[in-house]
Amino acid sequence: TQLGDKNFPLIQKYVDRIIRVTEKEIIEAMRLVCERMKIIIEPSSAVAFAGLLKEKDRFKGKKVCVIISGGNVDLKNLPF
């Protein structure tokens, strides 16, 4: 994936670390939100939550905001 001319300079300026997650971790994040919060989220919004779960010790004691959405979910094809 290529970054746009506007996006890349902003990432260089404001992002100090990128957390990579696997498909399995994304699905686990979706399942956990469904199980605990009783809401279905789409895989793309589960990516940020999966990253938070992956490095939870790094965020312990800090205020964290993760925006999640569920508008693009096919309930017949949930991966869990």
C-alpha positions as CSV (number, residue, x, y, z in Angstrom):
1,T,0.0,0.0,0.0
2,Q,1.2,3.4,-0.9
3,L,0.8,6.4,1.4
4,G,-0.5,9.7,0.0
5,D,1.6,12.8,-0.2
6,K,-0.4,14.4,2.6
7,N,-0.6,11.3,4.9
8,F,3.1,10.3,4.9
9,P,4.5,13.6,6.3
10,L,1.8,13.5,9.1
11,I,2.7,10.0,10.0
12,Q,6.3,10.9,10.1
13,K,5.6,13.8,12.4
14,Y,3.0,12.3,14.8
15,V,3.4,8.5,14.8
16,D,6.2,7.1,17.0
17,R,5.3,3.4,16.7
18,I,3.1,1.1,14.6
19,I,1.7,-2.1,16.1
20,R,1.2,-4.9,13.6
21,V,-1.5,-7.5,14.3
22,T,-2.4,-10.8,12.6
23,E,-5.8,-11.8,11.1
24,K,-6.1,-14.2,14.1
25,E,-5.6,-11.3,16.6
26,I,-8.2,-9.2,14.7
27,I,-10.8,-12.0,14.9
28,E,-10.1,-12.5,18.6
29,A,-10.6,-8.8,19.2
30,M,-13.9,-9.0,17.3
31,R,-15.0,-12.0,19.3
32,L,-14.0,-10.4,22.6
33,V,-16.0,-7.2,21.9
34,C,-19.0,-9.3,20.9
35,E,-18.7,-11.4,24.0
36,R,-18.1,-8.7,26.6
37,M,-19.8,-5.7,25.1
38,K,-22.6,-7.5,23.2
39,I,-21.8,-5.5,20.0
40,I,-20.6,-6.6,16.6
41,I,-17.7,-4.6,15.1
42,E,-16.2,-4.8,11.7
43,P,-12.7,-6.2,11.1
44,S,-11.2,-2.9,10.1
45,S,-12.2,-1.3,13.5
46,A,-11.0,-4.4,15.4
47,V,-7.5,-3.7,14.2
48,A,-6.9,-0.9,16.7
49,F,-8.4,-2.9,19.5
50,A,-6.3,-5.9,18.6
51,G,-3.2,-3.7,18.8
52,L,-4.3,-2.5,22.2
53,L,-4.8,-6.1,23.4
54,K,-1.4,-7.2,21.9
55,E,0.5,-4.5,23.9
56,K,-1.8,-4.0,26.8
57,D,1.1,-3.7,29.3
58,R,2.3,-0.7,27.3
59,F,-1.0,1.1,27.9
60,K,-1.6,0.0,31.5
61,G,-2.5,3.0,33.6
62,K,-3.0,5.3,30.6
63,K,-6.2,6.8,29.1
64,V,-6.8,5.1,25.8
65,C,-9.5,5.7,23.2
66,V,-10.3,3.2,20.4
67,I,-13.0,4.1,17.9
68,I,-15.0,1.1,16.8
69,S,-17.7,0.8,14.3
70,G,-20.0,-1.9,12.9
71,G,-21.6,-0.5,9.8
72,N,-19.9,-2.9,7.3
73,V,-20.6,-6.3,8.9
74,D,-22.2,-9.3,7.2
75,L,-23.8,-11.2,10.1
76,K,-23.9,-14.3,8.0
77,N,-20.1,-14.3,7.6
78,L,-18.7,-13.6,11.0
79,P,-15.3,-15.1,11.4
80,F,-15.9,-16.5,14.9
